Amino acid sequence: MSVILPKKRATNWMPPLIFLAGPVRGGGDWQYQAYGELEKQLVHFVVAIPMRYEKDYPGHPLLGKQIQGVSNDDPVFARQLAWENYHMLRAARNGCLMFWLAFESEEHPHPGPEPFAMDSRREIGKWTAYLEQDPELRVVVGADPRFYGLDQIQRELNDTLGDGLHFPIHSTLEDTVLAAVARAKSEV
């Protein structure tokens, strides 16, 4: 049970890799809750979390769970987006890319000026296109039912399957984690 945080790369680890994609700024610390649910389901796993705990949450419990063999100054990841793309693809092929579309936190809302979950919407759109090309990618989606625009996201995901099929969007974080674990364990 180890964590990979932004711009760091594990040099020696085995799947499954679970990437926790979804709102970071203004979404609350749903990633920590997801990690706790993953601990209940898997003995060995690595989770990539695009949170800057060192900067934004000094002393966060997940800082102590970082995987051994991590490079802090890897030139491959000069930007966090490169780190995210690398780990998202590895997870979708050797574990699971798990999206959780959290509702905006009332206690700690998104600071703006860009819209809440703007990057998450872009990422889910990109992965919807990837799924159209390769339906074997391991991608699971969950969302708080109050997440704005969820009906459109559901339509786009359904279209990737074609033939009137329904792409499941799980309505609780717990159910989303269970689906991600099942998908990570599946043989593709």
Steps between C-alpha positions, in 0.01 A plus 500: 500500500701789367442845356659680205460879515547762227817524300651194668553165335528160660800316367405155628137390553245249383135555397225554569530874468184694580499862382252722686378756245250772578471845655791601720450868580161542663411130498590428862746224586297221339832340394581419864159338542555299181840385627333375819244306296776352283682383814190301595496324161861443396804378688753622244438800279650829393285810469593810303342812645534839327487689831784724611479390861850625583405854398128521574463253790828481694499199731225319307489127591556389140840672489630213715369241253714609204650212308871426537721567199344832409689755298434860607676675214407289200534716186226293332248671725594867475123571512230328702296434185778277363502310831122456488494382137776245566333350807146513359608291201689251717196464727257455208720218368626342824249574772218752471449866424229604745310825454303639793310817416454652844251772571664833579585535867297758687767535771792536256357597159705527185690831508459574126518685272460193275184287549491223760623164364605653168802269464300195609243566228778530241662179622179299496431624148846392389460156658158461343672539161770252602234248600342531156832390351587238763205368704737274696639795694410472867304814582235536770290810561308609806336830586308674769149518346508879553807545276405763244484367143494133598221422254715619209799298621272195523381549140857532371612187685198306374588603145843337539330163547254541215194284432301674774721356776536672836841595645468467878559811706506405866322733741713449813873514555488157665328340199746671266796360694347149495456523123858626458634211707299249297624657176860506623479130581342407167701331229478699178 
